[in-house]
């Protein structure tokens, strides 16, 4: 980042994916080399899912549009447009969009997301 008292992100890091999911990291390890927090804009396509994980970070999610299914340990939570959730570090979590419309959301991880601390199963 720079020496100003602010940093306007105009070119987020686009995380390469093979499953059709868009991940734009605005702040975090890949985009700004920050380890304390990451903020990403995501769009999960219809019928998308990813493997379960037990992350070592808290993850906050705010739904912009659509909805998505989140399995937390053995409980399913459906998150709808305008809703948010905090999933604490150490929970077994599986994110999926089993619906017929894209799911658009913002994700904030504290500390920052990293491939080493997501612990995919």
ROLUMLUM-707469 format. One record per residue (C-alpha): x, y, z; residue number from 1. Coordinates in Angstrom, 1 decimal, decimal comma. Layout:
% residues N
<pt east="X" north="Y" up="Z" k="NUM"/>
...
END
This chain:
% residues 121
<pt east="0,0" north="0,0" up="0,0" k="1"/>
<pt east="1,1" north="3,6" up="0,0" k="2"/>
<pt east="1,9" north="6,4" up="2,6" k="3"/>
<pt east="-1,5" north="8,1" up="2,3" k="4"/>
<pt east="-4,0" north="7,7" up="5,0" k="5"/>
<pt east="-6,2" north="5,7" up="2,7" k="6"/>
<pt east="-5,9" north="3,2" up="-0,1" k="7"/>
<pt east="-8,6" north="3,0" up="-2,8" k="8"/>
<pt east="-8,6" north="-0,4" up="-4,4" k="9"/>
<pt east="-9,2" north="-0,2" up="-8,1" k="10"/>
<pt east="-7,7" north="-3,5" up="-9,2" k="11"/>
<pt east="-8,6" north="-6,4" up="-6,9" k="12"/>
<pt east="-6,7" north="-9,6" up="-7,3" k="13"/>
<pt east="-8,8" north="-12,1" up="-9,3" k="14"/>
<pt east="-8,2" north="-15,5" up="-7,8" k="15"/>
<pt east="-7,9" north="-18,2" up="-10,5" k="16"/>
<pt east="-10,6" north="-20,9" up="-10,2" k="17"/>
<pt east="-11,7" north="-23,9" up="-12,2" k="18"/>
<pt east="-15,2" north="-24,2" up="-10,9" k="19"/>
<pt east="-16,8" north="-21,0" up="-12,4" k="20"/>
<pt east="-16,7" north="-19,0" up="-9,1" k="21"/>
<pt east="-15,6" north="-15,4" up="-9,3" k="22"/>
<pt east="-13,4" north="-14,3" up="-6,4" k="23"/>
<pt east="-12,1" north="-10,7" up="-6,4" k="24"/>
<pt east="-9,9" north="-10,1" up="-3,4" k="25"/>
<pt east="-9,9" north="-6,4" up="-2,6" k="26"/>
<pt east="-7,7" north="-6,6" up="0,5" k="27"/>
<pt east="-5,7" north="-9,5" up="1,9" k="28"/>
<pt east="-2,6" north="-11,6" up="1,3" k="29"/>
<pt east="-2,9" north="-11,9" up="-2,5" k="30"/>
<pt east="-4,0" north="-8,4" up="-3,2" k="31"/>
<pt east="-2,3" north="-6,1" up="-0,6" k="32"/>
<pt east="-0,1" north="-8,4" up="1,4" k="33"/>
<pt east="-2,2" north="-7,9" up="4,5" k="34"/>
<pt east="-2,4" north="-10,8" up="6,9" k="35"/>
<pt east="-4,8" north="-9,3" up="9,5" k="36"/>
<pt east="-7,9" north="-9,3" up="7,3" k="37"/>
<pt east="-9,1" north="-10,2" up="3,8" k="38"/>
<pt east="-12,2" north="-8,8" up="2,0" k="39"/>
<pt east="-13,4" north="-10,4" up="-1,2" k="40"/>
<pt east="-16,4" north="-10,0" up="-3,6" k="41"/>
<pt east="-17,6" north="-13,4" up="-4,8" k="42"/>
<pt east="-20,2" north="-14,8" up="-7,2" k="43"/>
<pt east="-20,9" north="-18,5" up="-7,0" k="44"/>
<pt east="-22,6" north="-19,9" up="-10,1" k="45"/>
<pt east="-25,8" north="-22,0" up="-9,9" k="46"/>
<pt east="-25,2" north="-25,6" up="-8,7" k="47"/>
<pt east="-21,7" north="-24,7" up="-7,3" k="48"/>
<pt east="-20,1" north="-26,3" up="-4,3" k="49"/>
<pt east="-16,7" north="-26,7" up="-2,7" k="50"/>
<pt east="-15,1" north="-29,2" up="-0,4" k="51"/>
<pt east="-15,6" north="-29,0" up="3,4" k="52"/>
<pt east="-13,1" north="-27,0" up="5,4" k="53"/>
<pt east="-12,1" north="-26,2" up="8,9" k="54"/>
<pt east="-10,6" north="-22,8" up="8,7" k="55"/>
<pt east="-8,3" north="-21,1" up="11,3" k="56"/>
<pt east="-10,0" north="-17,7" up="10,7" k="57"/>
<pt east="-13,4" north="-16,2" up="11,4" k="58"/>
<pt east="-15,4" north="-15,6" up="8,2" k="59"/>
<pt east="-18,1" north="-13,0" up="7,9" k="60"/>
<pt east="-20,4" north="-13,2" up="4,8" k="61"/>
<pt east="-22,9" north="-10,6" up="3,6" k="62"/>
<pt east="-25,3" north="-11,7" up="0,8" k="63"/>
<pt east="-25,8" north="-9,1" up="-2,0" k="64"/>
<pt east="-28,1" north="-11,2" up="-4,2" k="65"/>
<pt east="-29,4" north="-14,8" up="-4,5" k="66"/>
<pt east="-28,9" north="-17,2" up="-1,7" k="67"/>
<pt east="-26,5" north="-19,9" up="-0,6" k="68"/>
<pt east="-26,4" north="-23,0" up="1,6" k="69"/>
<pt east="-23,9" north="-23,3" up="4,3" k="70"/>
<pt east="-23,3" north="-26,4" up="6,3" k="71"/>
<pt east="-21,8" north="-25,6" up="9,7" k="72"/>
<pt east="-20,8" north="-28,8" up="11,5" k="73"/>
<pt east="-24,1" north="-30,8" up="10,9" k="74"/>
<pt east="-26,5" north="-27,8" up="10,6" k="75"/>
<pt east="-27,6" north="-26,3" up="7,3" k="76"/>
<pt east="-28,1" north="-22,5" up="7,1" k="77"/>
<pt east="-29,6" north="-20,8" up="4,1" k="78"/>
<pt east="-28,3" north="-17,3" up="3,7" k="79"/>
<pt east="-30,6" north="-14,9" up="1,7" k="80"/>
<pt east="-30,1" north="-11,5" up="0,1" k="81"/>
<pt east="-29,5" north="-8,8" up="2,8" k="82"/>
<pt east="-28,6" north="-11,4" up="5,5" k="83"/>
<pt east="-25,2" north="-11,9" up="7,0" k="84"/>
<pt east="-23,5" north="-14,6" up="9,1" k="85"/>
<pt east="-20,3" north="-15,0" up="11,2" k="86"/>
<pt east="-18,7" north="-18,5" up="11,2" k="87"/>
<pt east="-16,1" north="-18,9" up="13,9" k="88"/>
<pt east="-12,7" north="-20,4" up="13,3" k="89"/>
<pt east="-12,6" north="-24,1" up="13,9" k="90"/>
<pt east="-16,1" north="-24,9" up="12,6" k="91"/>
<pt east="-16,4" north="-27,5" up="9,9" k="92"/>
<pt east="-18,1" north="-25,6" up="7,1" k="93"/>
<pt east="-19,2" north="-26,4" up="3,5" k="94"/>
<pt east="-20,3" north="-23,6" up="1,2" k="95"/>
<pt east="-22,6" north="-24,4" up="-1,8" k="96"/>
<pt east="-25,1" north="-22,8" up="-4,1" k="97"/>
<pt east="-27,5" north="-25,6" up="-5,0" k="98"/>
<pt east="-30,0" north="-23,1" up="-6,4" k="99"/>
<pt east="-30,8" north="-22,0" up="-10,0" k="100"/>
<pt east="-29,4" north="-18,4" up="-9,7" k="101"/>
<pt east="-26,0" north="-17,0" up="-8,9" k="102"/>
<pt east="-25,1" north="-16,1" up="-5,3" k="103"/>
<pt east="-23,3" north="-12,8" up="-5,0" k="104"/>
<pt east="-21,7" north="-11,9" up="-1,6" k="105"/>
<pt east="-18,9" north="-10,2" up="0,3" k="106"/>
<pt east="-16,6" north="-12,3" up="2,5" k="107"/>
<pt east="-14,4" north="-10,9" up="5,2" k="108"/>
<pt east="-11,9" north="-13,2" up="6,9" k="109"/>
<pt east="-10,0" north="-12,4" up="10,1" k="110"/>
<pt east="-7,1" north="-13,1" up="10,0" k="111"/>
<pt east="-6,8" north="-13,1" up="6,2" k="112"/>
<pt east="-7,7" north="-16,1" up="4,1" k="113"/>
<pt east="-4,8" north="-18,2" up="3,0" k="114"/>
<pt east="-4,6" north="-21,6" up="1,4" k="115"/>
<pt east="-2,6" north="-22,8" up="4,4" k="116"/>
<pt east="-5,2" north="-21,9" up="7,0" k="117"/>
<pt east="-8,4" north="-22,8" up="5,2" k="118"/>
<pt east="-7,8" north="-26,6" up="5,9" k="119"/>
<pt east="-9,9" north="-28,1" up="3,0" k="120"/>
<pt east="-10,8" north="-31,7" up="3,8" k="121"/>
END
